[in-house]
Amino acid sequence: MDFLEIGMNVLVNKNAARVTGVSGSGLKATLINSKKSISFHPTWETAYYDSNWNIIADYRKNKR
């Protein structure tokens, strides 16, 4: 995932978050609305966005 950067915006299982690091074979992020820290698989129901929320990559089954 050459595009991946710390601080980029993501949707993880329909939750907006910001990537904060790596956790084993997964990624860590902070949810934007609650500031809760989460770990997630980089391609399970995840979409990646730039700082203006333009989509970079989308691994969701139902892309809405």
CYANA upper distance limits for C-alpha pairs under 8 A (distance plus 0.5 A):
  3 PHE  CA     56 ILE  CA      8.35
  4 LEU  CA      8 MET  CA      7.94
  5 GLU  CA     19 VAL  CA      7.93
  6 ILE  CA     18 ARG  CA      8.36
  6 ILE  CA     19 VAL  CA      5.76
  6 ILE  CA     20 THR  CA      5.90
  6 ILE  CA     21 GLY  CA      6.65
  7 GLY  CA     18 ARG  CA      5.94
  7 GLY  CA     19 VAL  CA      5.45
  7 GLY  CA     20 THR  CA      6.42
  8 MET  CA     18 ARG  CA      6.04
  8 MET  CA     19 VAL  CA      6.07
  8 MET  CA     48 TYR  CA      7.91
  8 MET  CA     49 TYR  CA      7.11
  8 MET  CA     50 ASP  CA      6.59
  8 MET  CA     51 SER  CA      7.00
  9 ASN  CA     16 ALA  CA      7.75
  9 ASN  CA     17 ALA  CA      6.40
  9 ASN  CA     18 ARG  CA      5.17
  9 ASN  CA     19 VAL  CA      7.05
  9 ASN  CA     48 TYR  CA      6.60
  9 ASN  CA     49 TYR  CA      5.59
  9 ASN  CA     50 ASP  CA      6.67
  9 ASN  CA     51 SER  CA      7.00
  9 ASN  CA     53 TRP  CA      7.46
 10 VAL  CA     16 ALA  CA      6.38
 10 VAL  CA     17 ALA  CA      5.78
 10 VAL  CA     18 ARG  CA      6.44
 10 VAL  CA     19 VAL  CA      7.53
 10 VAL  CA     46 THR  CA      7.31
 10 VAL  CA     47 ALA  CA      6.05
 10 VAL  CA     48 TYR  CA      5.04
 10 VAL  CA     49 TYR  CA      6.29
 11 LEU  CA     15 ASN  CA      5.67
 11 LEU  CA     16 ALA  CA      5.09
 11 LEU  CA     17 ALA  CA      6.60
 11 LEU  CA     45 GLU  CA      8.49
 11 LEU  CA     46 THR  CA      5.99
 11 LEU  CA     47 ALA  CA      5.67
 11 LEU  CA     48 TYR  CA      7.15
 12 VAL  CA     16 ALA  CA      7.02
 12 VAL  CA     17 ALA  CA      7.59
 12 VAL  CA     40 PHE  CA      8.00
 12 VAL  CA     44 TRP  CA      8.33
 12 VAL  CA     45 GLU  CA      6.57
 12 VAL  CA     46 THR  CA      5.15
 12 VAL  CA     47 ALA  CA      7.33
 13 ASN  CA     44 TRP  CA      8.32
 13 ASN  CA     45 GLU  CA      5.73
 13 ASN  CA     46 THR  CA      6.79
 14 LYS  CA     45 GLU  CA      8.39
 15 ASN  CA     31 LEU  CA      7.46
 16 ALA  CA     31 LEU  CA      6.45
 16 ALA  CA     32 ILE  CA      6.31
 16 ALA  CA     33 ASN  CA      8.11
 17 ALA  CA     29 ALA  CA      6.46
 17 ALA  CA     30 THR  CA      5.83
 17 ALA  CA     31 LEU  CA      4.63
 17 ALA  CA     32 ILE  CA      5.44
 18 ARG  CA     29 ALA  CA      5.71
 18 ARG  CA     30 THR  CA      5.89
 18 ARG  CA     31 LEU  CA      7.04
 18 ARG  CA     32 ILE  CA      7.24
 19 VAL  CA     27 LEU  CA      7.71
 19 VAL  CA     28 LYS  CA      6.44
 19 VAL  CA     29 ALA  CA      4.67
 19 VAL  CA     30 THR  CA      7.14
 20 THR  CA     27 LEU  CA      8.25
 20 THR  CA     28 LYS  CA      5.98
 20 THR  CA     29 ALA  CA      5.31
 20 THR  CA     30 THR  CA      7.23
 21 GLY  CA     27 LEU  CA      6.36
 21 GLY  CA     28 LYS  CA      5.52
 21 GLY  CA     29 ALA  CA      7.33
 22 VAL  CA     26 GLY  CA      6.50
 22 VAL  CA     27 LEU  CA      4.84
 22 VAL  CA     28 LYS  CA      6.05
 23 SER  CA     27 LEU  CA      5.67
 23 SER  CA     28 LYS  CA      6.52
 23 SER  CA     39 SER  CA      7.41
 25 SER  CA     41 HIS  CA      7.98
 26 GLY  CA     39 SER  CA      7.19
 26 GLY  CA     40 PHE  CA      6.08
 26 GLY  CA     41 HIS  CA      5.26
 26 GLY  CA     42 PRO  CA      6.42
 27 LEU  CA     39 SER  CA      6.08
 27 LEU  CA     40 PHE  CA      5.91
 27 LEU  CA     41 HIS  CA      6.84
 27 LEU  CA     42 PRO  CA      6.74
 28 LYS  CA     37 SER  CA      7.57
 28 LYS  CA     38 ILE  CA      6.15
 28 LYS  CA     39 SER  CA      4.90
 28 LYS  CA     40 PHE  CA      6.87
 29 ALA  CA     37 SER  CA      6.24
 29 ALA  CA     38 ILE  CA      5.89
 29 ALA  CA     39 SER  CA      6.90
 29 ALA  CA     40 PHE  CA      8.45
 30 THR  CA     35 LYS  CA      5.92
 30 THR  CA     36 LYS  CA      5.99
 30 THR  CA     37 SER  CA      4.94
 30 THR  CA     38 ILE  CA      6.64
 31 LEU  CA     35 LYS  CA      5.47
 31 LEU  CA     36 LYS  CA      5.85
 31 LEU  CA     37 SER  CA      6.89
 31 LEU  CA     38 ILE  CA      7.80
 40 PHE  CA     44 TRP  CA      8.15
 42 PRO  CA     46 THR  CA      7.16
 43 THR  CA     47 ALA  CA      8.50
 43 THR  CA     59 TYR  CA      5.91
 43 THR  CA     60 ARG  CA      8.31
 44 TRP  CA     59 TYR  CA      7.00
 44 TRP  CA     60 ARG  CA      7.38
 45 GLU  CA     59 TYR  CA      6.16
 45 GLU  CA     60 ARG  CA      4.64
 45 GLU  CA     61 LYS  CA      7.11
 46 THR  CA     58 ASP  CA      6.85
 46 THR  CA     59 TYR  CA      5.74
 46 THR  CA     60 ARG  CA      6.05
 47 ALA  CA     55 ILE  CA      7.77
 47 ALA  CA     56 ILE  CA      8.16
 47 ALA  CA     57 ALA  CA      6.23
 47 ALA  CA     58 ASP  CA      4.68
 47 ALA  CA     59 TYR  CA      6.19
 47 ALA  CA     60 ARG  CA      6.99
 48 TYR  CA     55 ILE  CA      6.48
 48 TYR  CA     56 ILE  CA      5.94
 48 TYR  CA     57 ALA  CA      5.67
 48 TYR  CA     58 ASP  CA      6.76
 49 TYR  CA     53 TRP  CA      5.44
 49 TYR  CA     54 ASN  CA      5.73
 49 TYR  CA     55 ILE  CA      4.90
 49 TYR  CA     56 ILE  CA      5.64
 49 TYR  CA     57 ALA  CA      7.67
 50 ASP  CA     54 ASN  CA      5.94
 50 ASP  CA     55 ILE  CA      7.09
 50 ASP  CA     56 ILE  CA      7.17
 58 ASP  CA     63 LYS  CA      8.05
